[in-house]
């Protein structure tokens, strides 16, 4: 405990807190301060807890049905073909549908993510590969949302769509994790609405996933910015409803990867905030496919830039209405 408190936590290094602020800004692509992010996450967590509790009271079997779908979800290709058809109503065309599904090589399974889309080389953009990890720790992985995140309408769709707009080659060298991973998580959660699950189960799935991100992201700030100890982290995680063992895992994960979960979740929240703004401004003339096209056409960028373009896009949509 003394080792972690005195040495490993990022905030305990010289200028560690300042570095964390810059790290978060770089990862998320958001201009929100760490304090503003914490307030946003706290409010989101309360909302997600309320949704989970309310839905659980209505149907106590929801937790057991989270990974149950009205079609076969054991075969990756079946899932991707289902999603490829399901996204047509809400997402624009203009992407490459050729892909290969691969298993992560056995000798690196232990060290790799549960699944990932391998971004194609700049001189061979049609070579799309998704890798699935068969490691024993991922035996219970729900393939449906995972492949929505990595495939359609997630990273593979996002990447090939933007490549088909013929962007300047320089943009392939610029990385904006919040934009990219925010879309991946947005796609993952959006996929529940396309899954054929009833609306309460889809909403429960989304809220449970968000609650997990709420927990990790608030713990990230607590550990790496405010100096939480291992016990502080365990106490916080238990207060949300998770076991103490989860708190231990959260602590170990976040001292190794400060800011990483924030890239996914703040990116996702930036997208949903933009969508809400557009819906409020446009009312009945709001079109979800047009909004998705707006986001994808811009390509990887910081959210303050995208938000600036959003205002122009909304004004244009109003004129077209």
N, C-alpha and C positions, 0 to 999 in steps of 0.2 A: 504493500500500500504506500509506504514511504517513497519507494522507487517511482511509482506512477505519479504520485503527487508532486514530487520535487523535480522530476526529470522528463517524463514522457509527455505530459500534457502540453499541447502547443502553446497555451497561454502563459506557461511558466518559463518559456524561453525569453531571452531579451527581445523586446518588441514583438513578442508572440501574438498578442491580441491584435496589434495593428496588421501583422502579417495575415492573421486569420480573416480580418475584414477584407483585405485585398484578395485573398484566396476565394472567399465566398463570392465576391463580385465577379471574379474571373470565371469561376465554375458556373454560376447561375446566369450570368449575362444580365442580371437585374440591377437597377440603380437603387433598390431598397437597401437601407442600412441594416446591420445585424439586429438592432433593436426593433426596427419596423418588421423585419422578418419574424422575429420572436413573437411579437404581438399578433401578427397575421396567423402564425401557426397555432398559437394558443386558442384563438377564436375558432379556427378550423377544427381543432381537436374537440372542443366542446360541442360543436355542431355534429361532428362524426360520431362521438359517443352517444349523443342524443338520438341520432338516427338508428344506430345499432341497437340501442336499448329499446326504442319504440318498436322497431320491426321485430325484435326478438319476442317481445310481449305478445305481438299479434300472431306469430308463428314460431314456436320454439324449435321447429325442425330445420330452420333456415341454415344453421351452421353445418348440419350434416349434408345439406344439399348443395353446398357452394360449388362443388366441382361436377355437378350433374347437369348434363345438357341433353337436348332432344335429338342428338345425332352422335355418331362415333367420334370420340376425341382421343383415341389411342394412336391413330395414324397421323403423323405430321402433314403428309401431303393432302389427306382428306380435309384437315383443318384449314390449310392454306387455300385450297380450292373453294371451300365454303366461304372463307373471308373475302376472297377475290370477287366472288359474286355479291356478297352481302354489302360491300362498301360502295357499290356502283351508285346507289341512290344519294349518298351523302358526301361523296368524295369525287373530285374531278378525275377525268382520264388523263393519260399522258405519261404512262410509266411502263417499265419493262416487266413482263410477267414470266420471264424465263428465270428459273432458279434451280439450284441443286441443294438437296438436304444431305448433310453429312453428320457423322458422329465425331465428337471431339476425340482425338487420339487417346488411347487408354493411358499412355505414360504421362499425360499432362492433365487428365480428368480432375485430379484432386486440386489443381491450382487454377482451373478455369471457371468462368461463370456458368450458370445453368444452361444458358443458350446465348448466342450472339450472331449478328449479321456481319459478315466480313465485307467491309467496304471495298468495292472493286478498284483495281488499278486504273489510273487516269487514262491509260492507253488501251484499256479493255473493259469498258464500262458495262458491257452486257453480261459479264461473268458474275452472277449473283449467287452467293453461297450463304446458307444458314447452317450453323453448327449447333447440335444438341448434345448436351453432356449426359452421359449414361452413368455417371458416378453414383454410387449407392446413396450418398447424401441427398441426391435429387430424385430418388425413386418415386416420391409422391408428388412431384412437380405437376401442376396443372398446365398441360401443354396449350390449351386454348388461348388464355390471355398472354402466355409467353410468346406464342407465335404471332399474335396480333401485335405485340410490342416489337418483335424482330422482323416480321414480314409485312403483312397487309392489315391495317393501313400504317404500320410502324416504319421501322428504319429502312427496310428494303424499298417499300413504296416511296417513302420520303426522298430517299437518295436518288432512285431512278427517275422520279418525277422531276427533280431539280436538274439532273443531268440532261434531261430531254428539253430543257429550256435553253440549252447551249450557253451556259454562263461563262464568264471570263475564267480562263484556266487558273488564274491566281487564286480564285475563291476556293479551289480544292485544297489549298495550303492553309486556309484559315479555319481554325476550330472554334466552335461556339457550343460548348457542352450543354448549356442550359436550353438552347434552342432545339438541339438534336434529341437529347434525352427527355426534355420536357414533352416533345412530340411523341416519343416512344411510350412514355407513361400515359399521356393523353389517349393514345391509340389503344393501349392495353385496357384502360378503364372504359373507353367508348365501346369497345368490343362486346362488353356485357349487354349493351342495348341492342346489339345485332345477333346475340347468341340464341335467341328463342326462349330464354328463361323468362319466367313471369316477372313483371315489373318490380315487385317487392324483392325477389331474389336477386335480380340484377342490381338494384339499389343497395341491397345488403352487401353484395360482393364488392361494389365500389367503395362503400363506406368502410368496410373492414380493411381493404387495401390502403385507403387513405389514412386510417387510424394507425396502421403500422408505420407509414411514412411520417405522420405527425410525431409519433414517439421517437423514431430515429433522429429526425431533424431537430427536435427540441433538445434531445439528449446530446446531439452533436454540438449545439451552441453551449449547452450547460457544461460539457466536458472540456471542449477546446477553447472556449471563450471566457467562461465563468469559473472554470477550475473545479468542476464536480469531481469528487472522489468516486471510487468504485461503488461504495455503499450508497452515496448520493444517487448514483445512476440506478442501482437496484431498487432503491426506495421509490424513485420516480416511476420506473417501469411497473412496479407492483401497484402503484396508485392508479395506473391506467387499466390494470386488470390482468397483466401478464405475470408469469411465474418469475421467481427470483433468478432462475437459471437463464432466462431470457435477458435479464438486466446485465448479467455477467457477460453474455455474448455481445450485447450492445456496446458495453464499455470497451471490450477488446477490439471490436470491429472499428469503432470510431476513433480510437487513439491511433489506429493504423491508417485510417482513411478520412481525415478531417475534411468536411465540406462536400464530400462526394454525393451523399444522399440528397443534399440540398439542391444539387444541380438538376436532379430528376424532378424533385417535388416543387421547387420554386419555379422551374421552367413550366411545369404542368399548371401551376396556379396562375402564372402570368398569362398563359393561353386561355384558361377558363375566365379570367378577369376580362380579357379582351373580347371574348365571345359574349360575355354578359353585357359589356358596354355596348357592343354592336346591336345586341338584341333590344336593349333598352332604347337606344337611339332610333333604330329602324322599325321597331314594332312588327306589324304584320308583313312588312316588306323584307324582313330579315330572311336570308336563305343560307342554310348551313353549308351547302356545297360551295356557294360563293365565298363564304368566310374561310373555309378550308383552302380554297384556291388562293385567296389573298395571302394567307400565311405561307403556303408552300411556294408561291411564286417569288416571294422575297428571298427565300433561301436563308441559310445560317447567318445570323446577325445578333447584335445585342438588342435586348427588349426595348430599351429607350428609343432605338431607331425604329423598331417595328411599331411601337405605339404611336410614334409621330406619323408614320405612314398610315396607320389605322384611321386617324382623324380625316385624312384625305380620302381614304377609301369609303368611309361612312358618308362623307359629303357627296361623293360620286354616286353611291347607291341611292341616296335620297333624290338626286336629280333624275335617276333612271326609273324611280318608282312611279 
